[in-house]
Amino acid sequence: MTLQEKMDAYKKDFLTKVPKEALKVIHRATEQLANSGLVEQAIQVGSAAPQFTLKNSSGEAQSLSGLLANGPMVLTFYRGKW
Amino acid sequence: MELDALNALIDEISGLGATLVAVSPQAADINKAFREEKKLRFDILSDPGNAVAHQYGIRHRLPDDLTALYTKFGINLPEFNGDDSWTLPMPACLIIDAAGVVRHTDINADYTIRPEPTDTLAALKTVL
């Protein structure tokens, strides 16, 4: 199963459990975000990736330049475990 | 789900000489527990207040009716993330080359749509 197939199965299940009113709120928020133009303003291909230093789960500081020292990087932004 | 799917490809990503890193607004201890639970073989970096997400242009604040709903569902972002901003990053997968240039982006306002890791891997191969 692809990731999207797994997510679609999860979404289908979610839709059966969550009250309609709640779904409206969620859907409206997603629509607002899609219409806000934020995606179009986000960082584009060809830009320099902004530098950062963040702590990993062991408390060690990791910088963008440090992470790129040995090669390219796949950077994924993750909302949370919930 | 998404991090599990990326984790499944970690050997191939490393094999191509690339690093995989996740950035999340969650507190470091939550990231740590999650990483151990899911046996993730890549780092999760803690981005308090989504400050770095903001620099990448993907931070957004949840509308009030949604924050009320999440609170009702027990999704207490201020508790998980350690700040009151109720901001989140849009799901985003970027490929940055060794020179620090963004070479690929996959960003979606709809959090139920995530980049397919196999597509990310294919894009990574074109960047090398």
N, CA and C atoms of all chains as a GROMACS GRO file, in nm:
protein
  630
    1MET      N    1   0.084  -0.121   0.000
    1MET     CA    2   0.000   0.000   0.000
    1MET      C    3   0.087   0.125   0.000
    2THR      N    4   0.054   0.220  -0.083
    2THR     CA    5   0.128   0.345  -0.080
    2THR      C    6   0.088   0.423   0.044
    3LEU      N    7   0.168   0.525   0.075
    3LEU     CA    8   0.135   0.611   0.190
    3LEU      C    9  -0.002   0.674   0.172
    4GLN      N   10  -0.028   0.722   0.050
    4GLN     CA   11  -0.156   0.789   0.027
    4GLN      C   12  -0.272   0.692   0.046
    5GLU      N   13  -0.253   0.565   0.004
    5GLU     CA   14  -0.359   0.466   0.023
    5GLU      C   15  -0.385   0.443   0.171
    6LYS      N   16  -0.275   0.438   0.248
    6LYS     CA   17  -0.291   0.420   0.394
    6LYS      C   18  -0.364   0.539   0.454
    7MET      N   19  -0.325   0.658   0.408
    7MET     CA   20  -0.386   0.779   0.462
    7MET      C   21  -0.533   0.788   0.424
    8ASP      N   22  -0.565   0.745   0.301
    8ASP     CA   23  -0.704   0.748   0.258
    8ASP      C   24  -0.789   0.653   0.340
    9ALA      N   25  -0.733   0.537   0.373
    9ALA     CA   26  -0.806   0.440   0.455
    9ALA      C   27  -0.831   0.499   0.594
   10TYR      N   28  -0.728   0.565   0.649
   10TYR     CA   29  -0.740   0.629   0.779
   10TYR      C   30  -0.845   0.739   0.775
   11LYS      N   31  -0.842   0.818   0.668
   11LYS     CA   32  -0.935   0.931   0.652
   11LYS      C   33  -1.078   0.880   0.645
   12LYS      N   34  -1.098   0.772   0.571
   12LYS     CA   35  -1.232   0.714   0.556
   12LYS      C   36  -1.288   0.676   0.693
   13ASP      N   37  -1.201   0.613   0.773
   13ASP     CA   38  -1.240   0.570   0.906
   13ASP      C   39  -1.270   0.692   0.994
   14PHE      N   40  -1.184   0.791   0.984
   14PHE     CA   41  -1.197   0.914   1.060
   14PHE      C   42  -1.331   0.980   1.032
   15LEU      N   43  -1.370   0.984   0.904
   15LEU     CA   44  -1.493   1.051   0.865
   15LEU      C   45  -1.616   0.984   0.925
   16THR      N   46  -1.606   0.854   0.954
   16THR     CA   47  -1.722   0.786   1.012
   16THR      C   48  -1.732   0.814   1.161
   17LYS      N   49  -1.621   0.855   1.222
   17LYS     CA   50  -1.622   0.866   1.368
   17LYS      C   51  -1.645   1.009   1.418
   18VAL      N   52  -1.614   1.105   1.332
   18VAL     CA   53  -1.615   1.243   1.378
   18VAL      C   54  -1.748   1.310   1.342
   19PRO      N   55  -1.807   1.385   1.435
   19PRO     CA   56  -1.936   1.451   1.407
   19PRO      C   57  -1.926   1.549   1.290
   20LYS      N   58  -2.038   1.560   1.216
   20LYS     CA   59  -2.044   1.646   1.096
   20LYS      C   60  -1.999   1.788   1.123
   21GLU      N   61  -2.042   1.841   1.236
   21GLU     CA   62  -2.007   1.980   1.267
   21GLU      C   63  -1.856   1.998   1.277
   22ALA      N   64  -1.793   1.900   1.340
   22ALA     CA   65  -1.647   1.904   1.355
   22ALA      C   66  -1.580   1.896   1.218
   23LEU      N   67  -1.634   1.809   1.132
   23LEU     CA   68  -1.576   1.794   0.999
   23LEU      C   69  -1.584   1.926   0.922
   24LYS      N   70  -1.693   1.999   0.942
   24LYS     CA   71  -1.710   2.129   0.873
   24LYS      C   72  -1.600   2.224   0.916
   25VAL      N   73  -1.574   2.228   1.046
   25VAL     CA   74  -1.471   2.318   1.100
   25VAL      C   75  -1.335   2.283   1.041
   26ILE      N   76  -1.305   2.154   1.041
   26ILE     CA   77  -1.176   2.108   0.989
   26ILE      C   78  -1.164   2.141   0.840
   27HIS      N   79  -1.269   2.111   0.767
   27HIS     CA   80  -1.266   2.132   0.622
   27HIS      C   81  -1.251   2.280   0.588
   28ARG      N   82  -1.323   2.363   0.663
   28ARG     CA   83  -1.316   2.508   0.639
   28ARG      C   84  -1.175   2.559   0.663
   29ALA      N   85  -1.112   2.510   0.769
   29ALA     CA   86  -0.976   2.554   0.802
   29ALA      C   87  -0.879   2.516   0.690
   30THR      N   88  -0.895   2.395   0.637
   30THR     CA   89  -0.807   2.351   0.528
   30THR      C   90  -0.830   2.437   0.404
   31GLU      N   91  -0.956   2.465   0.377
   31GLU     CA   92  -0.989   2.550   0.260
   31GLU      C   93  -0.929   2.688   0.274
   32GLN      N   94  -0.946   2.745   0.393
   32GLN     CA   95  -0.892   2.880   0.420
   32GLN      C   96  -0.742   2.883   0.394
   33LEU      N   97  -0.676   2.779   0.440
   33LEU     CA   98  -0.531   2.771   0.424
   33LEU      C   99  -0.495   2.759   0.277
   34ALA      N  100  -0.568   2.676   0.205
   34ALA     CA  101  -0.542   2.657   0.062
   34ALA      C  102  -0.564   2.788  -0.014
   35ASN      N  103  -0.664   2.865   0.028
   35ASN     CA  104  -0.696   2.991  -0.040
   35ASN      C  105  -0.609   3.107   0.006
   36SER      N  106  -0.533   3.087   0.112
   36SER     CA  107  -0.457   3.198   0.170
   36SER      C  108  -0.336   3.237   0.086
   37GLY      N  109  -0.296   3.146  -0.005
   37GLY     CA  110  -0.179   3.176  -0.086
   37GLY      C  111  -0.047   3.142  -0.019
   38LEU      N  112  -0.056   3.080   0.099
   38LEU     CA  113   0.068   3.050   0.172
   38LEU      C  114   0.156   2.951   0.094
   39VAL      N  115   0.092   2.850   0.034
   39VAL     CA  116   0.170   2.751  -0.041
   39VAL      C  117   0.253   2.820  -0.149
   40GLU      N  118   0.190   2.916  -0.217
   40GLU     CA  119   0.260   2.986  -0.326
   40GLU      C  120   0.372   3.074  -0.274
   41GLN      N  121   0.359   3.119  -0.149
   41GLN     CA  122   0.462   3.208  -0.093
   41GLN      C  123   0.574   3.130  -0.026
   42ALA      N  124   0.553   3.002  -0.003
   42ALA     CA  125   0.652   2.922   0.068
   42ALA      C  126   0.780   2.912  -0.013
   43ILE      N  127   0.884   2.862   0.050
   43ILE     CA  128   1.014   2.856  -0.015
   43ILE      C  129   1.006   2.781  -0.149
   44GLN      N  130   1.074   2.836  -0.248
   44GLN     CA  131   1.068   2.783  -0.383
   44GLN      C  132   1.197   2.712  -0.420
   45VAL      N  133   1.184   2.625  -0.518
   45VAL     CA  134   1.303   2.559  -0.575
   45VAL      C  135   1.397   2.667  -0.628
   46GLY      N  136   1.524   2.652  -0.600
   46GLY     CA  137   1.624   2.749  -0.645
   46GLY      C  138   1.666   2.847  -0.537
   47SER      N  139   1.587   2.854  -0.430
   47SER     CA  140   1.622   2.945  -0.319
   47SER      C  141   1.729   2.882  -0.231
   48ALA      N  142   1.799   2.969  -0.161
   48ALA     CA  143   1.892   2.920  -0.059
   48ALA      C  144   1.809   2.880   0.062
   49ALA      N  145   1.835   2.761   0.114
   49ALA     CA  146   1.761   2.715   0.232
   49ALA      C  147   1.806   2.797   0.353
   50PRO      N  148   1.711   2.858   0.426
   50PRO     CA  149   1.750   2.938   0.544
   50PRO      C  150   1.827   2.854   0.645
   51GLN      N  151   1.933   2.913   0.699
   51GLN     CA  152   2.012   2.845   0.802
   51GLN      C  153   1.930   2.824   0.928
   52PHE      N  154   1.960   2.717   0.999
   52PHE     CA  155   1.896   2.697   1.130
   52PHE      C  156   1.984   2.611   1.216
   53THR      N  157   1.961   2.620   1.347
   53THR     CA  158   2.021   2.526   1.442
   53THR      C  159   1.908   2.484   1.536
   54LEU      N  160   1.880   2.355   1.539
   54LEU     CA  161   1.771   2.304   1.624
   54LEU      C  162   1.821   2.184   1.702
   55LYS      N  163   1.754   2.157   1.814
   55LYS     CA  164   1.796   2.043   1.897
   55LYS      C  165   1.727   1.914   1.850
   56ASN      N  166   1.807   1.806   1.843
   56ASN     CA  167   1.746   1.677   1.810
   56ASN      C  168   1.690   1.614   1.938
   57SER      N  169   1.640   1.492   1.924
   57SER     CA  170   1.572   1.432   2.039
   57SER      C  171   1.668   1.392   2.151
   58SER      N  172   1.797   1.399   2.124
   58SER     CA  173   1.894   1.375   2.232
   58SER      C  174   1.946   1.505   2.290
   59GLY      N  175   1.887   1.616   2.245
   59GLY     CA  176   1.929   1.746   2.298
   59GLY      C  177   2.052   1.804   2.230
   60GLU      N  178   2.100   1.740   2.124
   60GLU     CA  179   2.219   1.791   2.055
   60GLU      C  180   2.178   1.893   1.949
   61ALA      N  181   2.254   2.002   1.942
   61ALA     CA  182   2.225   2.105   1.842
   61ALA      C  183   2.267   2.056   1.704
   62GLN      N  184   2.179   2.070   1.606
   62GLN     CA  185   2.207   2.030   1.469
   62GLN      C  186   2.187   2.152   1.381
   63SER      N  187   2.288   2.185   1.301
   63SER     CA  188   2.272   2.301   1.213
   63SER      C  189   2.251   2.252   1.071
   64LEU      N  190   2.188   2.336   0.990
   64LEU     CA  191   2.166   2.300   0.850
   64LEU      C  192   2.299   2.271   0.782
   65SER      N  193   2.398   2.360   0.802
   65SER     CA  194   2.526   2.339   0.733
   65SER      C  195   2.593   2.211   0.779
   66GLY      N  196   2.580   2.179   0.908
   66GLY     CA  197   2.636   2.054   0.958
   66GLY      C  198   2.570   1.934   0.892
   67LEU      N  199   2.438   1.940   0.879
   67LEU     CA  200   2.364   1.829   0.821
   67LEU      C  201   2.396   1.811   0.673
   68LEU      N  202   2.434   1.920   0.606
   68LEU     CA  203   2.462   1.914   0.462
   68LEU      C  204   2.608   1.882   0.433
   69ALA      N  205   2.688   1.866   0.538
   69ALA     CA  206   2.833   1.848   0.519
   69ALA      C  207   2.867   1.729   0.430
   70ASN      N  208   2.784   1.623   0.441
   70ASN     CA  209   2.818   1.502   0.367
   70ASN      C  210   2.734   1.477   0.243
   71GLY      N  211   2.643   1.568   0.213
   71GLY     CA  212   2.560   1.543   0.096
   71GLY      C  213   2.426   1.611   0.111
   72PRO      N  214   2.336   1.584   0.017
   72PRO     CA  215   2.205   1.649   0.020
   72PRO      C  216   2.119   1.599   0.136
   73MET      N  217   2.010   1.669   0.161
   73MET     CA  218   1.924   1.636   0.271
   73MET      C  219   1.778   1.634   0.228
   74VAL      N  220   1.706   1.536   0.280
   74VAL     CA  221   1.560   1.536   0.268
   74VAL      C  222   1.509   1.591   0.401
   75LEU      N  223   1.438   1.704   0.394
   75LEU     CA  224   1.389   1.772   0.514
   75LEU      C  225   1.238   1.766   0.513
   76THR      N  226   1.182   1.701   0.612
   76THR     CA  227   1.038   1.690   0.617
   76THR      C  228   0.983   1.760   0.741
   77PHE      N  229   0.882   1.842   0.722
   77PHE     CA  230   0.820   1.913   0.833
   77PHE      C  231   0.698   1.832   0.876
   78TYR      N  232   0.694   1.802   1.004
   78TYR     CA  233   0.598   1.707   1.057
   78TYR      C  234   0.516   1.775   1.165
   79ARG      N  235   0.384   1.768   1.158
   79ARG     CA  236   0.299   1.842   1.251
   79ARG      C  237   0.304   1.787   1.392
   80GLY      N  238   0.303   1.654   1.403
   80GLY     CA  239   0.306   1.596   1.538
   80GLY      C  240   0.247   1.457   1.540
   81LYS      N  241   0.268   1.389   1.648
   81LYS     CA  242   0.228   1.249   1.659
   81LYS      C  243   0.078   1.230   1.674
   82TRP      N  244   0.007   1.338   1.697
   82TRP     CA  245  -0.136   1.329   1.723
   82TRP      C  246  -0.213   1.320   1.593
   83MET      N  247   0.236   0.776   1.032
   83MET     CA  248   0.227   0.703   0.904
   83MET      C  249   0.333   0.751   0.806
   84GLU      N  250   0.342   0.885   0.797
   84GLU     CA  251   0.435   0.941   0.700
   84GLU      C  252   0.579   0.912   0.741
   85LEU      N  253   0.610   0.930   0.869
   85LEU     CA  254   0.748   0.907   0.914
   85LEU      C  255   0.783   0.759   0.906
   86ASP      N  256   0.685   0.672   0.930
   86ASP     CA  257   0.708   0.528   0.914
   86ASP      C  258   0.745   0.497   0.769
   87ALA      N  259   0.671   0.559   0.678
   87ALA     CA  260   0.694   0.533   0.536
   87ALA      C  261   0.833   0.582   0.494
   88LEU      N  262   0.875   0.697   0.547
   88LEU     CA  263   1.009   0.746   0.517
   88LEU      C  264   1.114   0.656   0.580
   89ASN      N  265   1.085   0.611   0.701
   89ASN     CA  266   1.178   0.524   0.772
   89ASN      C  267   1.206   0.397   0.693
   90ALA      N  268   1.105   0.348   0.623
   90ALA     CA  269   1.121   0.227   0.542
   90ALA      C  270   1.222   0.248   0.430
   91LEU      N  271   1.243   0.374   0.391
   91LEU     CA  272   1.334   0.403   0.280
   91LEU      C  273   1.470   0.454   0.326
   92ILE      N  274   1.493   0.453   0.456
   92ILE     CA  275   1.614   0.518   0.508
   92ILE      C  276   1.743   0.459   0.451
   93ASP      N  277   1.746   0.329   0.432
   93ASP     CA  278   1.869   0.268   0.378
   93ASP      C  279   1.896   0.318   0.237
   94GLU      N  280   1.790   0.329   0.158
   94GLU     CA  281   1.810   0.378   0.021
   94GLU      C  282   1.853   0.523   0.020
   95ILE      N  283   1.793   0.603   0.109
   95ILE     CA  284   1.831   0.744   0.117
   95ILE      C  285   1.977   0.758   0.158
   96SER      N  286   2.016   0.682   0.261
   96SER     CA  287   2.157   0.687   0.306
   96SER      C  288   2.249   0.634   0.197
   97GLY      N  289   2.203   0.530   0.130
   97GLY     CA  290   2.281   0.470   0.022
   97GLY      C  291   2.312   0.569  -0.089
   98LEU      N  292   2.225   0.668  -0.106
   98LEU     CA  293   2.247   0.770  -0.208
   98LEU      C  294   2.334   0.883  -0.154
   99GLY      N  295   2.377   0.870  -0.029
   99GLY     CA  296   2.464   0.973   0.030
   99GLY      C  297   2.388   1.090   0.088
  100ALA      N  298   2.259   1.071   0.109
  100ALA     CA  299   2.177   1.180   0.162
  100ALA      C  300   2.138   1.154   0.306
  101THR      N  301   2.095   1.262   0.373
  101THR     CA  302   2.050   1.256   0.511
  101THR      C  303   1.900   1.282   0.513
  102LEU      N  304   1.829   1.215   0.603
  102LEU     CA  305   1.686   1.241   0.621
  102LEU      C  306   1.667   1.301   0.760
  103VAL      N  307   1.596   1.412   0.766
  103VAL     CA  308   1.571   1.477   0.895
  103VAL      C  309   1.427   1.527   0.899
  104ALA      N  310   1.361   1.509   1.013
  104ALA     CA  311   1.226   1.564   1.031
  104ALA      C  312   1.235   1.682   1.126
  105VAL      N  313   1.150   1.783   1.102
  105VAL     CA  314   1.142   1.899   1.192
  105VAL      C  315   0.998   1.908   1.240
  106SER      N  316   0.982   1.922   1.371
  106SER     CA  317   0.848   1.923   1.429
  106SER      C  318   0.839   2.024   1.543
  107PRO      N  319   0.724   2.088   1.560
  107PRO     CA  320   0.711   2.182   1.672
  107PRO      C  321   0.703   2.114   1.809
  108GLN      N  322   0.694   1.982   1.812
  108GLN     CA  323   0.680   1.912   1.940
  108GLN      C  324   0.806   1.925   2.025
  109ALA      N  325   0.783   1.921   2.157
  109ALA     CA  326   0.894   1.927   2.252
  109ALA      C  327   0.988   1.809   2.230
  110ALA      N  328   1.114   1.829   2.261
  110ALA     CA  329   1.218   1.728   2.235
  110ALA      C  330   1.188   1.595   2.303
  111ASP      N  331   1.130   1.598   2.424
  111ASP     CA  332   1.105   1.471   2.492
  111ASP      C  333   0.992   1.391   2.425
  112ILE      N  334   0.896   1.462   2.370
  112ILE     CA  335   0.790   1.393   2.297
  112ILE      C  336   0.846   1.333   2.167
  113ASN      N  337   0.931   1.411   2.100
  113ASN     CA  338   0.995   1.361   1.979
  113ASN      C  339   1.078   1.236   2.010
  114LYS      N  340   1.146   1.242   2.123
  114LYS     CA  341   1.235   1.131   2.161
  114LYS      C  342   1.154   1.003   2.185
  115ALA      N  343   1.046   1.016   2.262
  115ALA     CA  344   0.962   0.900   2.292
  115ALA      C  345   0.902   0.844   2.164
  116PHE      N  346   0.860   0.934   2.077
  116PHE     CA  347   0.799   0.893   1.951
  116PHE      C  348   0.901   0.822   1.865
  117ARG      N  349   1.020   0.877   1.859
  117ARG     CA  350   1.127   0.818   1.779
  117ARG      C  351   1.158   0.676   1.825
  118GLU      N  352   1.164   0.659   1.957
  118GLU     CA  353   1.193   0.526   2.012
  118GLU      C  354   1.079   0.430   1.987
  119GLU      N  355   0.957   0.479   2.006
  119GLU     CA  356   0.840   0.393   1.987
  119GLU      C  357   0.832   0.342   1.843
  120LYS      N  358   0.860   0.432   1.748
  120LYS     CA  359   0.849   0.397   1.607
  120LYS      C  360   0.979   0.343   1.549
  121LYS      N  361   1.081   0.338   1.634
  121LYS     CA  362   1.213   0.290   1.589
  121LYS      C  363   1.259   0.365   1.463
  122LEU      N  364   1.249   0.495   1.469
  122LEU     CA  365   1.290   0.575   1.354
  122LEU      C  366   1.441   0.585   1.348
  123ARG      N  367   1.494   0.572   1.229
  123ARG     CA  368   1.640   0.573   1.214
  123ARG      C  369   1.688   0.706   1.159
  124PHE      N  370   1.613   0.812   1.189
  124PHE     CA  371   1.657   0.946   1.152
  124PHE      C  372   1.618   1.041   1.263
  125ASP      N  373   1.681   1.157   1.263
  125ASP     CA  374   1.660   1.255   1.370
  125ASP      C  375   1.528   1.329   1.354
  126ILE      N  376   1.468   1.365   1.467
  126ILE     CA  377   1.358   1.460   1.466
  126ILE      C  378   1.408   1.582   1.541
  127LEU      N  379   1.404   1.695   1.476
  127LEU     CA  380   1.451   1.820   1.539
  127LEU      C  381   1.331   1.897   1.592
  128SER      N  382   1.350   1.957   1.708
  128SER     CA  383   1.243   2.031   1.772
  128SER      C  384   1.246   2.177   1.728
  129ASP      N  385   1.134   2.227   1.676
  129ASP     CA  386   1.126   2.363   1.623
  129ASP      C  387   1.024   2.442   1.705
  130PRO      N  388   1.067   2.498   1.820
  130PRO     CA  389   0.972   2.564   1.909
  130PRO      C  390   0.902   2.682   1.841
  131GLY      N  391   0.772   2.687   1.855
  131GLY     CA  392   0.696   2.796   1.795
  131GLY      C  393   0.698   2.795   1.642
  132ASN      N  394   0.754   2.689   1.585
  132ASN     CA  395   0.761   2.682   1.438
  132ASN      C  396   0.841   2.798   1.377
  133ALA      N  397   0.944   2.842   1.449
  133ALA     CA  398   1.024   2.955   1.402
  133ALA      C  399   1.095   2.921   1.270
  134VAL      N  400   1.148   2.800   1.261
  134VAL     CA  401   1.217   2.761   1.137
  134VAL      C  402   1.114   2.738   1.026
  135ALA      N  403   1.002   2.675   1.061
  135ALA     CA  404   0.896   2.657   0.962
  135ALA      C  405   0.857   2.793   0.904
  136HIS      N  406   0.855   2.894   0.989
  136HIS     CA  407   0.821   3.030   0.946
  136HIS      C  408   0.923   3.082   0.846
  137GLN      N  409   1.052   3.056   0.874
  137GLN     CA  410   1.156   3.099   0.780
  137GLN      C  411   1.142   3.032   0.644
  138TYR      N  412   1.085   2.913   0.644
  138TYR     CA  413   1.065   2.841   0.519
  138TYR      C  414   0.929   2.874   0.458
  139GLY      N  415   0.855   2.962   0.524
  139GLY     CA  416   0.730   3.013   0.469
  139GLY      C  417   0.613   2.917   0.480
  140ILE      N  418   0.619   2.824   0.577
  140ILE     CA  419   0.512   2.726   0.584
  140ILE      C  420   0.438   2.724   0.719
  141ARG      N  421   0.464   2.822   0.803
  141ARG     CA  422   0.394   2.823   0.932
  141ARG      C  423   0.257   2.887   0.915
  142HIS      N  424   0.157   2.830   0.980
  142HIS     CA  425   0.024   2.890   0.978
  142HIS      C  426  -0.040   2.875   1.114
  143ARG      N  427  -0.132   2.967   1.146
  143ARG     CA  428  -0.200   2.962   1.274
  143ARG      C  429  -0.338   2.902   1.254
  144LEU      N  430  -0.376   2.809   1.339
  144LEU     CA  431  -0.507   2.747   1.326
  144LEU      C  432  -0.616   2.846   1.364
  145PRO      N  433  -0.727   2.846   1.289
  145PRO     CA  434  -0.838   2.934   1.326
  145PRO      C  435  -0.898   2.895   1.461
  146ASP      N  436  -0.962   2.992   1.528
  146ASP     CA  437  -1.011   2.972   1.664
  146ASP      C  438  -1.110   2.857   1.678
  147ASP      N  439  -1.196   2.838   1.578
  147ASP     CA  440  -1.294   2.729   1.594
  147ASP      C  441  -1.224   2.593   1.586
  148LEU      N  442  -1.115   2.587   1.511
  148LEU     CA  443  -1.040   2.462   1.503
  148LEU      C  444  -0.962   2.436   1.632
  149THR      N  445  -0.903   2.542   1.689
  149THR     CA  446  -0.828   2.521   1.814
  149THR      C  447  -0.924   2.476   1.924
  150ALA      N  448  -1.046   2.530   1.923
  150ALA     CA  449  -1.147   2.489   2.023
  150ALA      C  450  -1.181   2.341   2.004
  151LEU      N  451  -1.193   2.302   1.877
  151LEU     CA  452  -1.226   2.163   1.846
  151LEU      C  453  -1.114   2.069   1.888
  152TYR      N  454  -0.991   2.104   1.856
  152TYR     CA  455  -0.876   2.021   1.892
  152TYR      C  456  -0.867   2.005   2.044
  153THR      N  457  -0.891   2.117   2.114
  153THR     CA  458  -0.887   2.112   2.260
  153THR      C  459  -0.990   2.013   2.311
  154LYS      N  460  -1.108   2.018   2.251
  154LYS     CA  461  -1.216   1.926   2.289
  154LYS      C  462  -1.175   1.780   2.264
  155PHE      N  463  -1.104   1.755   2.155
  155PHE     CA  464  -1.059   1.620   2.120
  155PHE      C  465  -0.936   1.578   2.200
  156GLY      N  466  -0.884   1.666   2.285
  156GLY     CA  467  -0.765   1.631   2.361
  156GLY      C  468  -0.636   1.653   2.285
  157ILE      N  469  -0.645   1.719   2.170
  157ILE     CA  470  -0.522   1.752   2.097
  157ILE      C  471  -0.478   1.887   2.149
  158ASN      N  472  -0.400   1.882   2.255
  158ASN     CA  473  -0.362   2.003   2.325
  158ASN      C  474  -0.226   2.049   2.275
  159LEU      N  475  -0.225   2.123   2.166
  159LEU     CA  476  -0.099   2.165   2.105
  159LEU      C  477  -0.010   2.246   2.200
  160PRO      N  478  -0.067   2.338   2.278
  160PRO     CA  479   0.021   2.410   2.371
  160PRO      C  480   0.097   2.314   2.464
  161GLU      N  481   0.032   2.205   2.502
  161GLU     CA  482   0.099   2.109   2.590
  161GLU      C  483   0.204   2.029   2.513
  162PHE      N  484   0.171   1.983   2.391
  162PHE     CA  485   0.265   1.901   2.314
  162PHE      C  486   0.383   1.984   2.265
  163ASN      N  487   0.352   2.109   2.225
  163ASN     CA  488   0.453   2.191   2.159
  163ASN      C  489   0.520   2.290   2.252
  164GLY      N  490   0.465   2.307   2.371
  164GLY     CA  491   0.527   2.396   2.470
  164GLY      C  492   0.516   2.543   2.438
  165ASP      N  493   0.417   2.580   2.353
  165ASP     CA  494   0.394   2.723   2.329
  165ASP      C  495   0.246   2.743   2.297
  166ASP      N  496   0.199   2.867   2.315
  166ASP     CA  497   0.056   2.894   2.301
  166ASP      C  498   0.016   2.938   2.161
  167SER      N  499   0.106   2.925   2.066
  167SER     CA  500   0.080   2.990   1.937
  167SER      C  501  -0.029   2.921   1.854
  168TRP      N  502  -0.055   2.791   1.882
  168TRP     CA  503  -0.148   2.716   1.795
  168TRP      C  504  -0.108   2.731   1.648
  169THR      N  505   0.023   2.733   1.625
  169THR     CA  506   0.068   2.733   1.486
  169THR      C  507   0.121   2.593   1.453
  170LEU      N  508   0.120   2.563   1.327
  170LEU     CA  509   0.171   2.436   1.277
  170LEU      C  510   0.242   2.461   1.145
  171PRO      N  511   0.331   2.369   1.105
  171PRO     CA  512   0.386   2.379   0.971
  171PRO      C  513   0.290   2.311   0.873
  172MET      N  514   0.278   2.363   0.751
  172MET     CA  515   0.209   2.285   0.648
  172MET      C  516   0.297   2.163   0.622
  173PRO      N  517   0.236   2.048   0.596
  173PRO     CA  518   0.319   1.932   0.565
  173PRO      C  519   0.408   1.968   0.444
  174ALA      N  520   0.536   1.944   0.458
  174ALA     CA  521   0.628   1.983   0.351
  174ALA      C  522   0.745   1.887   0.346
  175CYS      N  523   0.786   1.853   0.228
  175CYS     CA  524   0.905   1.772   0.211
  175CYS      C  525   0.995   1.846   0.113
  176LEU      N  526   1.114   1.877   0.158
  176LEU     CA  527   1.208   1.953   0.074
  176LEU      C  528   1.333   1.872   0.052
  177ILE      N  529   1.394   1.891  -0.064
  177ILE     CA  530   1.527   1.834  -0.086
  177ILE      C  531   1.622   1.951  -0.102
  178ILE      N  532   1.726   1.952  -0.020
  178ILE     CA  533   1.826   2.058  -0.021
  178ILE      C  534   1.959   1.997  -0.060
  179ASP      N  535   2.025   2.056  -0.158
  179ASP     CA  536   2.152   1.995  -0.201
  179ASP      C  537   2.266   2.039  -0.110
  180ALA      N  538   2.383   1.979  -0.132
  180ALA     CA  539   2.496   2.002  -0.043
  180ALA      C  540   2.541   2.148  -0.042
  181ALA      N  541   2.503   2.224  -0.146
  181ALA     CA  542   2.537   2.366  -0.149
  181ALA      C  543   2.433   2.450  -0.076
  182GLY      N  544   2.329   2.385  -0.019
  182GLY     CA  545   2.228   2.458   0.057
  182GLY      C  546   2.117   2.517  -0.030
  183VAL      N  547   2.105   2.470  -0.153
  183VAL     CA  548   2.001   2.519  -0.241
  183VAL      C  549   1.882   2.422  -0.240
  184VAL      N  550   1.762   2.479  -0.232
  184VAL     CA  551   1.642   2.396  -0.236
  184VAL      C  552   1.623   2.346  -0.378
  185ARG      N  553   1.616   2.214  -0.395
  185ARG     CA  554   1.607   2.159  -0.531
  185ARG      C  555   1.471   2.095  -0.559
  186HIS      N  556   1.395   2.071  -0.453
  186HIS     CA  557   1.265   2.005  -0.471
  186HIS      C  558   1.176   2.044  -0.355
  187THR      N  559   1.048   2.076  -0.383
  187THR     CA  560   0.954   2.102  -0.274
  187THR      C  561   0.824   2.027  -0.300
  188ASP      N  562   0.765   1.980  -0.194
  188ASP     CA  563   0.636   1.914  -0.203
  188ASP      C  564   0.559   1.962  -0.081
  189ILE      N  565   0.475   2.064  -0.103
  189ILE     CA  566   0.408   2.133   0.008
  189ILE      C  567   0.258   2.133  -0.020
  190ASN      N  568   0.178   2.103   0.081
  190ASN     CA  569   0.034   2.098   0.058
  190ASN      C  570  -0.043   2.161   0.173
  191ALA      N  571  -0.141   2.242   0.142
  191ALA     CA  572  -0.224   2.304   0.246
  191ALA      C  573  -0.314   2.200   0.311
  192ASP      N  574  -0.341   2.091   0.241
  192ASP     CA  575  -0.428   1.987   0.293
  192ASP      C  576  -0.343   1.883   0.365
  193TYR      N  577  -0.355   1.878   0.497
  193TYR     CA  578  -0.268   1.791   0.575
  193TYR      C  579  -0.299   1.643   0.554
  194THR      N  580  -0.410   1.612   0.486
  194THR     CA  581  -0.440   1.471   0.461
  194THR      C  582  -0.370   1.421   0.336
  195ILE      N  583  -0.301   1.513   0.268
  195ILE     CA  584  -0.225   1.472   0.148
  195ILE      C  585  -0.078   1.488   0.178
  196ARG      N  586  -0.005   1.378   0.172
  196ARG     CA  587   0.137   1.384   0.206
  196ARG      C  588   0.220   1.339   0.086
  197PRO      N  589   0.343   1.393   0.078
  197PRO     CA  590   0.429   1.347  -0.030
  197PRO      C  591   0.451   1.196  -0.021
  198GLU      N  592   0.446   1.130  -0.133
  198GLU     CA  593   0.472   0.987  -0.138
  198GLU      C  594   0.623   0.967  -0.127
  199PRO      N  595   0.669   0.897  -0.025
  199PRO     CA  596   0.815   0.882  -0.009
  199PRO      C  597   0.886   0.826  -0.131
  200THR      N  598   0.822   0.739  -0.206
  200THR     CA  599   0.890   0.686  -0.326
  200THR      C  600   0.910   0.798  -0.428
  201ASP      N  601   0.817   0.894  -0.433
  201ASP     CA  602   0.834   1.009  -0.522
  201ASP      C  603   0.951   1.096  -0.475
  202THR      N  604   0.960   1.110  -0.342
  202THR     CA  605   1.070   1.188  -0.286
  202THR      C  606   1.204   1.123  -0.320
  203LEU      N  607   1.207   0.992  -0.309
  203LEU     CA  608   1.330   0.919  -0.343
  203LEU      C  609   1.367   0.940  -0.489
  204ALA      N  610   1.268   0.934  -0.577
  204ALA     CA  611   1.292   0.956  -0.721
  204ALA      C  612   1.346   1.098  -0.742
  205ALA      N  613   1.288   1.195  -0.674
  205ALA     CA  614   1.334   1.334  -0.688
  205ALA      C  615   1.477   1.348  -0.637
  206LEU      N  616   1.507   1.278  -0.527
  206LEU     CA  617   1.642   1.283  -0.470
  206LEU      C  618   1.745   1.233  -0.571
  207LYS      N  619   1.711   1.128  -0.642
  207LYS     CA  620   1.804   1.073  -0.741
  207LYS      C  621   1.835   1.174  -0.849
  208THR      N  622   1.742   1.261  -0.883
  208THR     CA  623   1.768   1.360  -0.989
  208THR      C  624   1.855   1.474  -0.937
  209VAL      N  625   1.862   1.488  -0.805
  209VAL     CA  626   1.937   1.600  -0.746
  209VAL      C  627   2.086   1.567  -0.729
  210LEU      N  628   2.115   1.440  -0.726
  210LEU     CA  629   2.254   1.399  -0.694
  210LEU      C  630   2.353   1.439  -0.802
   0.00000   0.00000   0.00000
